[in-house]
Amino acid sequence: MLLLNGDAIEMMKAHVQDESVDLCLTDPPYNISKQNRFSSMGRAGIDFGEWDKGFDLFSYIDEVARVLKPDGSFIVFNAWRNLGAIADYAETQGFATKDLFRLEKSNPMPRNRDRRYISDYELAIWFVVDGGKWVFNRLNDKYERPKYVGAVESGLHPTQKNLGLMEHLIKVHSNPEQVVLDPFMGSGTCGLAAVRNGRNFVGIEREKSYYDISVGRIANGNV
């Protein structure tokens, strides 16, 4: 296990070797933060913080392409309006787009129900190295549907992902003892999911407060 506090690109360049990662599973900033009045409705707003403003959606993908093994997978969550541009860029770096995965939230953030549809899902793209023989461990007796339904978890990070979701993706897209990388570790959910399922984990987080939370969760196995 390797946990690093610093910039994702700099840390990957300095500490992660070429073709050493089997699965990159990450949830980087989306650049969607803005002021709103959701807090008056009993939920936090979507001004997540300065870390979600002015983020370069693409440059770190160059490093992911370098460190991923020829049979590796790259799964990235992001806002729906960014996904097309991310896919286009990833394909210039040698990735092939395979599928779109969705998290359906059982406790979505409220909206004005008389004016908008409720926003009850998040999306991730699954990429593989073009020409590779990727890992895909089917867990369902019939078909593996690209969907996970669960409650949004909160309390440690404003965009915290569901532990069960991350465990599911890790089990499908990697094998025990393989290396899972999360360059935007946040509160460490991906790392916790990885070590709970016998994977080796490399995590990077720039914000020291979230890095410290990650170290504590992963080292102690705290949910």
C-alpha positions in Angstrom: 0.0 0.0 0.0 1.2 3.5 -0.9 -0.6 6.6 0.3 0.7 10.0 -1.0 -0.2 13.6 -0.1 0.3 15.9 -3.0 -0.6 16.8 -6.6 -1.9 13.8 -8.5 0.2 14.3 -11.6 3.4 15.1 -9.7 3.0 12.2 -7.4 2.3 9.7 -10.2 5.3 11.0 -12.1 7.5 10.6 -9.0 6.2 7.4 -7.4 4.2 5.2 -9.8 6.2 3.2 -12.3 5.2 2.6 -16.0 2.7 -0.2 -16.5 2.4 -1.0 -12.8 -1.3 -0.5 -12.2 -4.1 -3.0 -13.0 -7.1 -0.7 -12.3 -7.4 3.1 -12.0 -10.7 3.8 -10.3 -11.2 7.4 -9.4 -13.7 10.3 -8.8 -11.9 13.5 -9.6 -13.3 17.0 -9.3 -16.1 17.8 -11.7 -15.9 21.6 -12.0 -19.6 22.0 -11.1 -19.5 23.9 -7.8 -21.7 26.9 -7.5 -23.9 28.7 -5.0 -27.5 27.6 -4.5 -30.2 27.4 -1.9 -30.3 23.6 -1.3 -28.9 24.2 2.2 -32.3 25.8 3.2 -33.9 22.5 2.1 -32.0 20.4 4.7 -29.2 19.3 2.4 -25.7 20.7 1.7 -25.4 22.9 -1.5 -23.1 22.1 -4.4 -20.4 24.6 -3.7 -18.1 21.7 -2.7 -15.0 23.9 -2.3 -12.1 25.5 -4.1 -10.7 22.0 -5.0 -13.7 21.6 -7.4 -13.1 24.9 -9.3 -10.8 25.4 -12.3 -9.8 21.7 -12.3 -8.0 20.4 -15.5 -10.2 17.5 -16.5 -7.7 15.9 -18.9 -4.0 16.2 -18.0 -3.9 13.5 -15.3 -5.2 11.0 -18.0 -1.8 11.1 -19.6 -0.2 9.7 -16.5 -2.9 7.1 -16.1 -2.2 5.9 -19.6 1.5 5.6 -18.7 1.1 3.7 -15.4 -1.7 1.3 -16.5 -0.8 -2.2 -17.6 -1.6 -3.3 -21.2 -4.6 -5.3 -19.8 -5.7 -2.7 -17.3 -8.9 -0.7 -16.9 -9.6 2.9 -16.1 -12.9 3.9 -14.5 -13.6 7.6 -13.9 -16.7 9.3 -12.4 -17.7 12.7 -13.6 -20.6 15.0 -14.4 -22.6 13.9 -17.4 -21.8 17.1 -19.3 -18.1 16.4 -19.0 -18.1 12.7 -20.0 -18.1 13.1 -23.8 -15.0 15.4 -23.7 -13.3 13.1 -21.3 -13.9 10.1 -23.5 -12.6 11.9 -26.6 -9.4 12.9 -24.8 -8.9 9.4 -23.3 -9.1 7.9 -26.7 -6.3 10.2 -27.9 -4.2 8.6 -25.1 -4.6 5.0 -26.3 -7.8 4.1 -24.4 -10.9 2.4 -25.8 -14.3 3.3 -24.4 -16.2 0.2 -23.2 -19.3 1.1 -21.2 -21.1 3.7 -19.1 -21.8 2.8 -15.5 -24.5 4.5 -13.4 -25.0 5.0 -9.6 -28.7 5.4 -8.9 -29.1 7.3 -5.6 -31.8 6.3 -3.2 -31.4 9.6 -1.3 -30.8 12.2 -4.0 -30.2 15.9 -3.4 -33.6 17.8 -3.4 -34.7 20.1 -6.2 -37.7 22.2 -6.9 -40.0 19.3 -7.8 -42.4 21.5 -9.7 -39.7 22.8 -12.0 -37.1 20.1 -12.5 -36.5 16.3 -12.6 -34.7 15.1 -9.5 -31.0 14.4 -10.1 -30.8 10.9 -8.8 -27.8 9.4 -10.6 -24.1 9.7 -11.2 -22.1 8.3 -14.1 -18.7 6.7 -14.7 -17.0 5.7 -17.9 -15.1 2.4 -18.2 -12.0 2.5 -20.4 -9.5 -0.2 -21.3 -6.2 0.0 -23.0 -6.9 -0.3 -26.7 -6.1 -3.9 -27.7 -5.8 -5.2 -24.2 -7.4 -8.3 -22.6 -9.1 -6.6 -19.7 -10.3 -8.2 -16.5 -14.1 -8.7 -16.2 -15.3 -10.9 -13.3 -19.1 -11.4 -13.8 -20.7 -11.5 -10.4 -24.3 -12.0 -11.6 -25.6 -15.4 -12.7 -27.0 -13.9 -15.9 -25.8 -10.4 -17.0 -23.7 -7.8 -15.2 -25.8 -4.7 -15.4 -23.9 -1.4 -15.4 -25.8 -0.1 -12.5 -25.5 0.2 -8.7 -28.4 1.4 -6.5 -27.6 2.8 -3.0 -27.7 5.7 -0.7 -25.2 8.5 -1.0 -22.8 8.3 1.9 -21.7 11.5 3.6 -20.0 12.9 6.6 -16.3 12.6 5.6 -16.2 14.2 2.2 -18.8 16.3 0.3 -18.7 13.9 -2.7 -18.1 10.7 -0.8 -18.9 7.5 -2.8 -20.7 4.4 -1.6 -18.3 1.8 -0.2 -20.4 -1.0 -1.6 -20.3 0.6 -5.1 -16.5 0.8 -5.0 -16.2 -2.8 -3.7 -18.4 -4.0 -6.6 -16.3 -2.2 -9.2 -13.1 -3.4 -7.8 -14.3 -7.0 -7.7 -15.5 -6.9 -11.3 -12.5 -5.1 -12.8 -9.6 -6.5 -10.9 -8.3 -9.7 -9.3 -6.9 -10.3 -5.8 -3.4 -8.9 -5.2 -3.6 -6.7 -8.3 -2.9 -2.9 -7.9 -5.7 -0.4 -7.7 -4.9 3.3 -8.1 -7.0 6.3 -7.1 -5.2 9.6 -7.9 -8.0 11.6 -6.2 -8.5 9.6 -3.0 -10.7 12.0 -1.1 -11.8 10.3 2.1 -10.3 7.0 1.0 -13.4 5.0 0.1 -11.7 3.4 -2.9 -8.6 2.5 -0.9 -10.8 1.0 1.9 -12.7 -1.1 -0.7 -9.4 -2.2 -2.3 -7.7 -3.5 0.9 -11.0 -5.1 2.2 -10.9 -7.2 -1.0 -7.3 -8.2 -1.0 -6.0 -5.7 -3.6 -2.8 -3.6 -3.3 -3.7 0.1 -3.2 -2.0 3.3 -4.4 -3.8 6.5 -3.3 -3.1 10.2 -3.8 -4.8 13.1 -2.2 -3.8 16.8 -2.4 -5.9 18.1 0.5 -4.1 17.3 3.8 -7.3 17.1 5.8 -8.8 14.5 3.5 -5.5 12.7 3.2 -5.4 12.3 7.0 -8.9 10.9 7.0 -8.0 8.4 4.2 -4.9 7.2 6.1 -6.9 6.6 9.2 -9.8 4.8 7.4 -7.6 2.5 5.3 -5.1 1.7 8.1 -7.8 0.8 10.6 -10.4 -0.6 8.2 -13.0 2.0 9.3 -16.1 2.4 7.2 
